Amino acid sequence: MRERLAAAFVLLAVLVLVMAGAVRARAVGDLLRDQEAMQLRNDAALVADVIDDYLATGRDVDVVLLDGLVRADAQLEFVTASGESVVATGRQFVDEDLLVSVVEAGDGGALTVRSGSEQVTSLYARELSELFVLTALVALLAGLAGWFAARWLARPFRELADAAAALGRGRFDVRLPETRIPEAQAIGQALRVSAAQLEARISRERDFAEHASHQLRTPLTSLRLELEDLVTRDDVDRDVKDAAKRCLARVDAVSGAAGELVALTRQGALVEGGQMMLGELATQITQSWSDRLADAGRTVTARAEGEIDQLFTPGPVEQILEALLDEVARGEGPVQLYFEGGPGHVRVVVPAGVAGQTPARGLDAVKGLVEPQGGRTSGDLVGADLEIWMPRR
């Protein structure tokens, strides 16, 4: 986007300048020719006065006189009243693209002054060269202005792209740019609404899974206890006990199916296509922490174990550890993170002491992010390592 906008600025500036330059060049050319023609008329009038004074003394106009009056790039021709012609030509006179001025001289004679337009051409070429330099300078300035303008215009859209990418990784705390561009504001509002809707939907699914687990397993457990009691009683016929045993098998099957459905709901992808392997997630988070803590001279290392090739939704873990990073940034010393992947969960361990005397509100904020997403925490970062368990989704 920046390159296209900068190129558009340069192209527009060059086109405008070329059009204006063409008009100016034409006007300057006409002006130079008019000035040269005026100068030629003045020269002709001056030479005519000299000839008149010369003839008034009774002498005839000859080549010697005209040679002393002619310019190096001009030609003088005096035609007397009787038709005799006297011509004097300058050494640099070129008989091409001539400017001609004719005035009366003497008693019924005529003086013709001819001059080439080389001087006009030279001035015109200098004008064009100056115009070319001006065009190049304006193109450079337009390119710089276009680059900075494109960078300024593209900034909110780059941030919107980052927010959309974070939403695709399962992060619902989208960070939107502060901008007055209506299009960027509209996109940001759409992302904010989408994030809220997606978070609400996932929350409903999580609540449904927990509610379904409770509503199914509690009555099934009660029914199983009653059936087991019926099987163990001595005052019940054998046929009834056999039926109770068959019912127990059916109860176990239903309970197992309910457990599988709840587990399937919890283990599905939070955002389809937005998962990554635990090893990649650990590397990405470690790099983010390193960039943040490098200014304080602190090093960050990470160790990943368990099912490191298992796919996890990175957004929730990123959001939680980013909130925790604000607390860790207040401490001192190196930091070593530990990631462990399990069949349906990821465990992150942050060692005690790396955040100094961490205020309780910092951990409360972390717990406020962990627990609503089906995870749990232990430790306080002060006397014990902080352990975070998060579901795979």
N, C-alpha and C positions, 0 to 999 in steps of 0.2 A: 504493500500500500504506500509506504513512504517513497519508494522508488518511482511509482507511477505518478504520485502527486508532484514530486520534485520535477519529473520530466514534463508534466503538464504545465507547471509554472514556467519552466525554461522555454518550452515551445510557444506558449502564449506570449511571453515577453519578447521573444525573438520575432514572432510574426508581427506583433504590434510595432516593434522598432523597425523592422524591415519595411513595413508599409509606410510608416512615418518617414523613414529615411529615403524611400523612393520619391515621395512627394517633395521632401526637402531637397534632394539631389536635383530633381527637375527644376525646382524654383531657383536653386543656387546657380545652376547652369544658365538659365535664362537671365538671371541677374548679372552674372559675369559677362555674358555676351553683350547685354545692354550697356554695362559700364565700359567695356572695351570699345563698343561702337561710339559711345559718347566721347571717350578719349580720342578716338580716331577723328571725329568731327572737330574737336578742339584743335588737334594737331593740324588738320587741313585748313581751318580758319587762320591759325597762326602763320602757316607757310604762305597762305594766300595774301596775308598782310605784308609779309616780307617781299613777296613777288611784286605786289603793287608799289611798295616803296622803291624797289629796285628798278621797275619800269619807269617810275616818275623821274628818275635821274637820267633817263634817255638811253639806258643800256638794255640789251636784249637778254632774255632768260636763256641760259645755256646749261649744259650738263654739269659744269663745274659748280654753278650755284646750287643746283638741285642736289648734287652729291654732298654738299655741306649741310643740307637741310634734312635729308632723308634719314630715317631711323634704320638701325641694322636689320630689323625684321619687317621692313616696309618697302613700298615702291611708290615713287612720285611720278606722275605723268601730267605735263602741262601742255595743253593744246591752245595755241593762239587763235585769234579771231580769223586768221587766214587759213587755219587748218594745219599749221606746222606743229609737230609733236616733239617734245623733249622728255626723255625718260631717264630716271635715275633709280637704281635698284640697290637695296642694302645687301650686305654680305650674307645675312642669315634669312633672307626672304625665301619663303616656300610658297609656290603657286598652288596651294590646296586649301579648300574650305576658307575662302577669303572673306574678309570684311572690307567693304568698299564705302568710301565717302567722297562725294563730288561737290565742289563749291566753285563759285565764280571767282575768277582772278584776272587781273589785268583789264584791258579794254575789250570786253566781249570774249575773253578766253575762259577756260575751265581747268580746274586743278582736280585731279583724281588721286586719291590716296588709297592704296591697297595694303592690307596687312593680314598675315596668316593668323589663325586662331590657336597657335601653339600655346600661348600664354594662358588662354582660357582653358585649354585642355589640361595644362599642367595644374592650374588652380583647381579644376574640377576633379582631377585624379587625387590631389591632396585632400580635398573634401571627402572623397569616397574612402580614402584610407583612414581618415579620422572617424568616419562613420563606422567602418569595420571594427576599429578598436573599441569604439563606444558600444557596438553591438556585443562584442565578446565580453566586455566588462559587465554590461547589463545582464547577459546570459549567466555569467558567474554569480552575480548577486541574486538573480532570480532563482538559480539552482540552490543557493544557500538558504534563501527565504523559503523556497518550496520544501527543502529538507526539514527545516525547523518547524514549519507549519504542519507538514505531514507527521512529524514525530509528535507534535502536540495533539493533533487530531486522532492519531492512532493509539495514543496512550490509554484512553478509557476502553477502547475496544480490545486491546491486549489484556487489560485487567479483567474485562468481561470474559474473554476466552479462558483465562486462568480460573475464574470463578466457575465457568461451565465445566472445565476439566475436573475441578475439585468436586462439583456436584456429581459428575460421572463416576467419581471414586467413592461416593457415599458420604461426602461431607455436606451437611445441610446448613452450616454456618457460613454461607457464601459472603465473601467480602466484595462489595460492589464499589466501583469508583465514584468519587464525587465530581460530577461533571454537569455542565449546562447544555450539553448537546442533546437535543430531544430524542434522536434515534438511540443514543447510548442509554438515556434514561428509560426509554421504553423497553429495551432489551434487559436492562437491570431489573426493572419491575417484573418482567416475565420470568426471569430467573428466580427472583425472590418468591414469587407466587408458586412456581414449580417446586422449589425447595420445600416450602411450607406444606404443599399438598403431598409431596412424596414422603416427607417425614411423618405427616399425620397418617398416611396410609400404612406405612411400616409400623408405626406405633399401634394402629388398630390390629394389624396382623399379629403383632407380638402379644397384645392383650388377648386376642382371640385364642392364640396357642396356649397361653397360660390358663385362660378360663376353661378352654376345652379339656385340657389336661386334668384340671381339678374336677370339673363336672362329670367327666367320664370315669376317672379312676376312683373317686370316692365312693359312688354307689356300687361299682364293680367290686371294690374291696369289701364293702359290707355284705354284698351278695355272696362273695367267696367265703367269708367267715361263716355265714349261716349255712351254706352248703357243706362246708367242712364239718361243722357241728352236727349236721344231719347225718353225714357219713359215719361219724364216730359214735353215734348213739346206738345203744343196744336194743331199745324198744321200737326200732324201725325195721320194717320188712326189708328183705334183701333186694327186692325189686325197686323199692324206693331208694335204697342206697346206690344201686347201679345207676338209676336215673340221676341221682345227685352227682355221681362221679362224672357222668356224661355232661351234665350242666357245668361242672367245674372245668372240664376241658374246653367247653364253649366260652366260658368266662375268661379263661386264660388266653384263648385265641382273640377274643374281642379286646382284652386289655393289651395284648401285644400289638394288635393292629392300631389301637388308639395311640400307643406309645410311638409306633413308627410314623404315624401321621404327624404327631406333634414334633418329633425329631426332624422329619422332612421339612416341616414349616420353618423350623429354627435354623436348619442348615442350608437352606436355599440361598442363592446369591442375593445380597441386598440390592445391588444394581447390576443387572445382567451385562456382562462384558467389561465390568469395571474392576475385576479382581486381579490380584497379582500374587506371585509366590512369596512366602514368608522371607526368604533370603533377599529378594529384591526390596521388599518392604523395609527390612532392617537396614539395608544399605541406604535407602532413600532417607529414612528418618535420621540415621546417623550423620549423613551429609548435611541435612538441615540443621541439626544441633551443632555440628562443627562450625558451620558458617556463622551461627549466632554467637557461639561462645569463643570464637577465635579472637575477637577483639579484646577479650579479657585474658588472653594467653592460656586458655584452658583447652585440653585435648579431650576428644570423645572417641571411644572405641565401642564396638558391639560384638556380640557373640550370639549366633543363632544355632539352635539345636532342635532335635526332634524332627518332625515332618516339615522340613524347610521347603520342600517342593509343593506342599499343600497350598491351595489357593485361598486367599483371604481377601475380604473387602477392606481396602486400606483406609478409607475415609474416617471411620470412627476412631481407629487407633491413632491416626495422624492428629485428629482434632483433640483427643485426650492428651497426647504427649506434647502437643503444642501449648495447651493450657498449663501443663506441668513444667514446660520449659521456662515460662515466666518466673516460676518459683526457683528453679535450678539456677537461673542466670544470676540470682542474688548470692550464690554461694561461691566457693573457691575450690581449687584442685581439679584433678582429672575426673572424668565421668566414664563409667563403663556400663553399657546397657546390655541386658540379657533377654533374648527372645527365645521362646520355646513353643513349637507348634504341636498341637495334639489333634486327635481325630475330629473334634468339633470346636476347638477353642485355640486361642493364642494367649500365652502368658508372657507378660513383660515385667522385668524386675529392674528397678532403679535403686542403686545402693544408697544406704543411709549416709547422711553427712554431706552429700553433694550440694544441698540447698541451704546449709547453715540452719539457723533456727526458723524453719518454715512456719509461717502463720497458719492457724487452723483453717482460715477461710480459703487458703489456696487448695488444701486437700478437699475441702468441702466442695469446691468448684469441680475438682476432678471426679469426686464421687457423684456429683450431680450429673455428670456426663456419662459415667460408667453404668450406674444402676438402671437408668431408664432404658438402656440398650441391652439389658439382660446380662450385664457383667457384674463383677464384684471386686473389691479391693481389700488389702490388708497391709498393715505397717503404716508408719507415719513419716518416713524419710529422716527422722531424727534419731530415734533409738533403734529402729528396725527398718530393713529394706522395704520399700514400697512395692507390692506385688499387685499387678492388674490382670484379671482374667476377663477376656472378651470372647464372645461367641464368634465362630468362623465367619458368619455372615456380617 
